[in-house]
Amino acid sequence: MTERNPQEASQRNQRNCACLSLAVAPLSLLLLRPSPLYSSLLLLSSYTTTTPPYKTPLTKKKGLFFQHILIRDHRIHVIIMPKESTTKSTRKAPEKRVQRRKKDPNAPKRGLSAYMFFANDNRDKVREENPGISFGQVGKQLGDKWKALSETDRKPYDAKAAADKKRYEEEKAAYLAKAEEEEEEESS
């Protein structure tokens, strides 16, 4: 049978190609969104074979292949996807967020680590050695230099970090004591 209108033939071929490409699509795509071509693929796969497989035309063989995939996908789809419910959802309303307290600008600043003291001392040297270097590359080079530093070279930075930690603990204790005094005055 010859086609009278070549446009109809090309449109039919495009539809068949769309069906074929859908069957080759990954399983996750089929599970996420049921295809509008699903029914057309089922029609394509509804061939019944009465002839031996070696005499079956290629389209019928493809139809059987699609039928196998679609049945398998349909089972998986039914298992994974929940049924659409006609009742209202029973989901609870989300709880209100607990707002964080704003940081007190008068609170003492935390102590710096030994690495931060090292980085503050050597950042300008690294920038002078490598002009036009980016911020991230400066940090990488400082980290490499810190790792290569021996224990004896790290001692002054460790001492600075220990002194800064002690300073922070003293300031924090004084700050908390002052906050408790203010709280007692407000409550009485």
Secondary structure, 3 states (H helix, E strand, C coil): CCCCCHHHHHHHHHHHHHHHHHHHCCHHHHHHCCCCCHHHHHHHCCCCCCCCHHHCCHHHHHHHHHHHHHHHHHHHHHHHCCCCCCCCCCCCCCCCCCCCCCCCCCCCCCCCCHHHHHHHHHHHHHHHHCCCCCHHHHHHHHHHHHHHCCHHHHHHHHHHHHHHHHHHHHHHHHHHHHHHHHHHHHHC
